[in-house]
Amino acid sequence: MTAKVISIAEAPGVYPNLYLEDQTIRKPKNLLDGCLLTKELIFKEKLGAGSFGLIYLVENLHTGRLYAAKILLMNPPTSSAGSRDVREYKKYIQAKIFDYFSVHSETRIKSLDEEYIAALAQTNDVFKEIHLHLKVHEHPNVITIHDILEVDDFAVVTLMDYYEQGDLYHSIVDQNIFLNIPERQEREKLMKNAILQIIEAVTYCHSKGLFHCDLKPENILVKYSHQRAKAKDSPTVDLSQIHLVLIDFGLAMEDSKIRSNVCRGSSFYMPPERLSNFDDPTIISMLNSSYSSNDTVSATESFTGSSSADYNQNVKCAKDYKFSPTAGGDVWSIGVLCLNIACARNPWPIARFNEKKNDVYSTFMLHNSNVLALILPISSSFNSVLKKVFTLDPDRRISITKLRVAIRNCMALTISH
């Protein structure tokens, strides 16, 4: 379990053309632009940033190939992170990375193998994220890792495929790739193709005992050309038409159960069991009384085989809701993603009761589970699928394998305006 040293980059500082005539350093917007990572790899431009570190475009000087390099601090500060403003904390992390590469005249680069990473993953969250990602990165709908480089004892750089078009959020909101297609049948095919690719990726992760826990458009990259028409006889899942890949396994976990009211994920996409105490007597009563509601029963019956006649055998108490299936959280998030793709909308800001301006969620859960079909241009068959996804009780929520079948069998996702 040793790391193989592959190169030592000499003077990865700024290039001479970054200096002014009076020898004072011109401060570029991104201090890594033009710096060398290794003798072969050069930083081109910043692609993104977060509390984790940086995503940078990197070019191989010999081949011209471009990579997305995720730079993570090996030991990020934690003591003041909770009290620090998130925006300021991101700036702080970026500054540490910028300063390190601009100050150090020599860096020792190691290429790490999977066995070495797996050993470090036991005690280090940065390596745990990489280790979990490596378990699933060979799937065509999960971004591929090409190399993992350790920079001294300071940072870890993960080299991955570069997707020039960016993430699914940009494709939906800025490029409007799904709703801009005038021909309805082609639009429907593209939507279903994209949704099924997401489901394929998550299904594969689950088969490997891995749960993503942060599914959202920002964590899905897209390769798409509107000029590449889908042939009528092409398969439903067609990577030549659009290709989606899952990224960012920073919140991923292997535990099949997760404690209720643990906010793991992003608010728009988190399931209700991670946002509320499901051992609350009021919620338990609501969950158990769902069996007496014909509407809710019809939304879950195909998954559990339950009906109102089974009510007495299925009544749960507080201890039954202290933990919930982790897989069910990913299924809920996929449901929100489905509406993002089909309507460029979120169903609600947060899946929690008593929230201001959250009437749709309360109405859906308490009064009318068909409310989404009343306010969004979705088909009745798609609405039926969503009701199986947005089931309050995660144990009665549709499984991901049955969700894949349901989406495939859905004749249409949307209705004409």
C-alpha positions in Angstrom: 0.0 0.0 0.0 2.6 2.5 -1.1 2.2 5.5 -3.3 4.2 5.7 -6.5 6.0 8.9 -7.2 5.5 9.8 -10.9 6.9 13.3 -11.1 8.3 16.3 -9.4 7.0 19.6 -10.9 9.6 22.4 -11.0 8.5 25.9 -10.0 4.8 25.7 -10.6 4.5 29.5 -10.2 3.1 32.1 -12.5 4.6 32.5 -15.9 6.9 35.5 -16.7 4.1 37.3 -18.7 2.2 37.7 -15.4 4.8 40.3 -14.2 4.6 44.0 -14.9 7.6 46.1 -16.1 8.2 47.3 -12.5 8.4 43.7 -11.4 5.3 44.0 -9.2 3.1 40.9 -9.5 -0.1 41.5 -11.4 -2.8 39.7 -9.5 -4.8 37.6 -11.9 -8.4 36.7 -11.2 -7.5 33.1 -10.7 -4.0 32.6 -9.4 -3.6 29.0 -10.7 -4.1 30.1 -14.4 -0.9 29.2 -16.2 0.6 27.3 -13.2 2.1 23.8 -13.7 0.6 21.0 -11.7 3.2 18.6 -13.1 5.7 18.8 -16.0 2.9 17.5 -18.2 -0.2 19.2 -16.8 -1.0 22.9 -16.7 -3.9 24.7 -15.0 -6.0 26.6 -17.6 -9.0 28.1 -15.8 -11.3 27.7 -12.8 -14.5 25.8 -13.5 -16.0 25.9 -10.1 -15.5 26.2 -6.4 -17.1 25.1 -3.1 -16.4 24.6 0.5 -14.5 21.4 -0.5 -11.9 23.2 -2.7 -11.7 23.9 -6.5 -12.5 22.4 -9.8 -10.0 23.5 -12.4 -9.6 22.9 -16.2 -6.2 21.2 -16.7 -4.5 20.5 -20.0 -1.9 17.8 -20.9 0.9 19.8 -22.6 1.9 16.8 -24.7 -1.4 15.4 -25.9 -3.6 18.5 -25.6 -6.2 16.5 -23.7 -8.3 18.4 -21.2 -9.3 17.2 -17.8 -11.4 18.5 -14.9 -9.2 18.5 -11.8 -10.9 18.5 -8.4 -8.5 19.9 -5.8 -9.3 18.9 -2.2 -7.4 19.9 0.9 -6.1 16.8 2.6 -6.8 18.3 6.0 -9.3 21.2 5.7 -9.9 23.4 8.7 -12.9 22.2 10.7 -12.8 24.0 14.1 -14.2 27.3 12.8 -16.1 26.0 9.7 -19.4 25.8 11.5 -19.3 29.4 12.7 -17.8 30.8 9.5 -19.9 32.4 6.8 -20.2 29.8 4.0 -19.2 32.3 1.3 -16.2 33.5 3.3 -15.2 29.9 4.1 -15.1 29.1 0.3 -12.9 32.1 -0.3 -10.7 31.0 2.5 -10.2 27.5 1.1 -9.5 28.9 -2.4 -7.0 31.3 -1.0 -5.1 28.5 0.7 -4.9 26.6 -2.5 -3.9 29.6 -4.6 -1.3 30.6 -2.0 0.2 27.2 -1.8 0.9 26.8 -5.5 2.1 30.4 -6.0 4.5 30.2 -3.0 6.0 26.7 -3.2 8.8 26.6 -5.8 8.7 22.8 -5.8 6.0 20.3 -5.2 6.2 16.5 -4.8 3.5 14.7 -6.8 2.4 11.1 -6.1 0.1 9.0 -8.1 -2.1 7.0 -5.7 -3.4 3.6 -6.3 -6.8 2.3 -5.2 -5.4 0.1 -2.4 -3.6 3.0 -0.9 -6.7 5.2 -1.2 -8.9 2.6 0.4 -6.6 2.4 3.4 -6.5 6.2 3.9 -10.3 6.3 3.5 -10.8 4.7 6.9 -9.6 7.9 8.6 -9.8 10.7 6.1 -13.0 12.0 4.5 -11.3 13.3 1.4 -10.0 9.9 0.6 -13.3 8.3 1.6 -15.0 10.4 -1.1 -12.5 9.3 -3.7 -12.7 5.7 -2.6 -16.5 5.6 -2.9 -16.3 7.3 -6.3 -13.8 4.7 -7.6 -16.2 1.9 -6.7 -18.6 3.1 -9.4 -16.7 5.3 -11.8 -16.5 2.6 -14.6 -20.3 3.0 -15.3 -20.9 5.1 -18.4 -23.2 7.4 -16.4 -20.7 8.1 -13.7 -17.8 10.5 -14.4 -14.5 8.6 -15.0 -11.5 9.1 -12.8 -8.2 9.0 -14.7 -5.7 9.6 -12.0 -5.4 10.7 -8.3 -2.4 12.9 -7.4 -1.2 13.8 -4.0 0.4 17.2 -3.8 2.9 17.0 -0.9 0.8 16.5 2.2 -1.3 19.5 1.3 -4.0 18.5 -1.3 -5.3 15.7 -3.5 -6.1 16.3 -7.2 -8.5 14.0 -8.9 -8.3 14.1 -12.7 -11.6 13.4 -14.4 -13.2 13.8 -17.8 -14.0 17.4 -18.8 -17.6 18.2 -19.9 -17.5 21.5 -21.8 -21.3 22.1 -21.6 -21.3 22.0 -17.8 -23.9 20.7 -15.5 -27.6 19.8 -15.9 -28.7 23.0 -14.1 -27.0 25.1 -16.8 -28.6 22.9 -19.5 -32.1 23.3 -18.0 -32.1 26.9 -16.9 -29.7 28.7 -19.3 -29.8 26.5 -22.4 -33.3 25.2 -22.0 -32.3 22.1 -23.9 -35.4 20.1 -23.2 -38.2 22.7 -23.6 -36.7 24.3 -26.7 -37.3 21.3 -28.9 -40.5 22.2 -30.9 -41.4 18.7 -31.9 -43.2 17.2 -28.9 -42.3 13.5 -29.6 -38.6 14.3 -29.9 -38.8 16.4 -26.7 -40.4 13.5 -24.9 -37.7 11.1 -26.1 -34.9 13.4 -24.9 -36.5 13.9 -21.5 -37.0 10.2 -21.0 -33.5 9.4 -22.2 -32.0 11.8 -19.7 -34.1 10.6 -16.8 -33.4 7.0 -17.4 -29.6 7.7 -17.6 -29.8 9.2 -14.1 -31.8 6.2 -12.9 -29.2 3.9 -14.5 -26.4 5.6 -12.7 -28.1 5.6 -9.3 -29.2 2.0 -9.7 -25.6 0.9 -10.4 -24.4 2.8 -7.3 -27.1 1.1 -5.2 -26.0 -2.3 -6.6 -22.5 -1.6 -5.3 -23.9 -0.7 -1.9 -23.4 3.0 -2.4 -25.9 5.8 -1.9 -25.2 9.3 -3.4 -27.3 11.4 -1.0 -26.8 14.6 -3.0 -28.6 14.2 -6.3 -29.3 17.5 -8.0 -28.7 19.2 -11.4 -25.4 20.7 -10.3 -24.1 17.2 -9.6 -24.8 15.9 -13.1 -22.8 16.8 -16.2 -24.1 16.9 -19.7 -22.9 16.3 -23.2 -25.5 17.2 -25.8 -25.9 18.6 -29.3 -29.3 19.8 -30.5 -28.2 18.9 -34.1 -27.9 15.2 -33.1 -31.4 14.0 -33.8 -32.6 10.8 -32.2 -33.5 8.1 -34.7 -37.0 6.7 -34.4 -35.7 3.2 -34.0 -32.9 4.1 -31.5 -33.0 2.7 -28.0 -34.7 4.6 -25.2 -31.4 5.2 -23.5 -29.1 6.6 -26.2 -25.8 8.1 -25.2 -25.2 9.4 -28.7 -28.1 11.8 -28.3 -27.4 13.1 -24.8 -24.9 11.8 -22.2 -25.3 12.5 -18.5 -22.8 11.6 -15.8 -23.0 11.7 -12.1 -20.4 13.6 -10.1 -19.5 14.6 -6.5 -19.6 11.8 -4.0 -18.7 14.0 -1.1 -22.0 13.1 0.8 -22.2 9.5 -0.5 -22.5 6.8 2.1 -22.6 3.0 2.3 -25.0 2.7 5.3 -28.3 1.3 4.1 -30.1 3.1 6.9 -29.9 6.8 7.9 -31.2 8.5 11.1 -34.2 10.6 10.6 -33.8 14.4 10.6 -30.2 14.2 9.5 -29.9 17.0 6.8 -27.7 15.2 4.3 -28.2 16.6 0.8 -29.5 19.8 -0.7 -32.7 21.3 0.6 -34.7 21.3 -2.7 -33.9 17.6 -3.2 -33.9 16.1 0.3 -36.7 13.7 1.3 -38.9 14.6 4.2 -37.4 12.0 6.5 -34.1 13.9 6.5 -35.8 17.2 7.3 -38.2 16.3 10.1 -38.4 14.1 13.2 -40.4 11.1 12.0 -40.8 10.0 15.6 -43.1 12.9 16.2 -46.6 11.5 17.2 -48.4 13.8 14.8 -46.3 12.6 11.8 -46.6 9.0 12.8 -50.4 9.3 13.0 -50.3 10.9 9.5 -48.2 8.1 8.1 -50.4 5.4 9.6 -53.6 7.0 8.6 -52.3 7.1 5.0 -53.6 3.5 4.6 -57.1 4.7 5.2 -56.8 7.2 2.3 -57.6 5.5 -1.0 -55.6 8.1 -2.9 -52.4 7.4 -1.0 -52.9 3.7 -1.1 -53.2 3.8 -4.9 -49.9 5.8 -4.9 -48.0 3.0 -3.0 -49.9 -0.2 -3.7 -47.8 -1.2 -6.7 -44.7 -1.1 -4.5 -45.8 -2.7 -1.3 -48.9 -4.6 -2.3 -50.6 -2.9 0.6 -54.2 -1.8 0.8 -56.5 -0.3 3.5 -57.3 -3.9 4.5 -53.7 -4.2 5.7 -53.9 -1.2 7.9 -53.9 -3.0 11.2 -50.9 -5.1 10.3 -48.8 -2.1 9.1 -49.3 0.4 11.9 -45.9 1.7 13.0 -44.8 3.4 16.2 -42.0 5.9 17.0 -39.2 3.4 17.1 -39.9 2.4 13.5 -39.1 5.9 12.2 -35.8 6.6 14.0 -34.0 5.3 10.9 -35.1 5.2 7.2 -33.7 3.5 4.1 -31.0 5.6 2.5 -32.0 4.4 -1.0 -35.4 6.0 -0.6 -33.8 9.4 -0.3 -32.1 9.0 -3.6 -35.4 7.9 -5.2 -37.1 11.1 -3.8 -34.3 13.3 -5.3 -34.7 11.6 -8.7 -38.4 12.5 -8.5 -37.5 16.2 -8.1 -35.0 15.9 -11.0 -37.7 14.4 -13.2 -39.7 17.6 -12.7 -36.7 19.7 -13.3 -36.2 18.0 -16.7 -39.8 17.8 -17.7 -41.0 21.3 -16.5 -37.9 23.2 -15.5 -39.6 23.5 -12.1 -39.2 22.3 -8.6 -42.3 20.9 -6.9 -41.7 22.8 -3.7 -38.8 24.6 -2.0 -38.5 22.1 0.8 -40.3 18.8 1.8 -41.3 19.9 5.2 -44.5 21.0 6.9 -45.1 24.4 8.4 -42.8 26.2 6.0 -43.7 29.6 4.7 -44.7 29.7 1.0 -44.8 25.9 0.9 -48.5 25.3 0.3 -47.9 22.9 -2.5 -46.1 20.3 -0.3 -48.7 20.6 2.4 -51.5 20.3 -0.1 -49.9 17.3 -1.8 -49.4 15.4 1.5 -52.5 16.4 3.4 -55.3 17.2 0.9 -54.7 16.4 -2.7 -51.9 14.3 -4.1 -52.9 15.3 -7.6 -52.0 19.0 -7.1 -48.8 18.7 -9.2 -50.9 17.8 -12.2 -53.1 20.8 -11.6 -50.2 23.3 -11.5 -47.7 21.7 -13.9 -48.1 20.5 -17.5 -47.5 16.8 -16.6 -49.4 13.8 -18.0 -51.7 11.7 -15.8 -49.4 8.7 -16.2 -46.3 10.7 -15.1 -48.3 12.1 -12.2 -49.1 8.6 -11.1 -45.4 7.8 -11.1 -44.5 10.9 -9.1 -47.1 10.0 -6.5 -45.2 6.7 -6.0 -42.0 8.6 -5.6 -43.2 11.4 -3.3 -44.6 9.0 -0.7 -44.1 10.3 2.8 -43.2 7.0 4.3 -39.8 6.0 2.8 -40.5 2.3 3.5 -43.5 2.5 1.1 -41.8 4.6 -1.5 -41.3 3.1 -4.9 -38.0 1.2 -5.4 -35.5 2.5 -7.9 -35.8 -0.7 -10.0 -39.6 -0.2 -10.2 -39.2 3.5 -10.9 -37.0 2.6 -14.0 -39.8 0.4 -15.3 -42.4 3.0 -14.6 -40.6 5.7 -16.5 -39.9 3.4 -19.4 -43.6 2.5 -19.6 -44.8 6.1 -19.2 -46.4 7.0 -22.6 -45.7 10.7 -22.1 -44.2 12.9 -19.4 -45.9 16.2 -20.3 -49.1 17.5 -21.9 -49.4 20.1 -24.6 -49.7 23.7 -23.4 
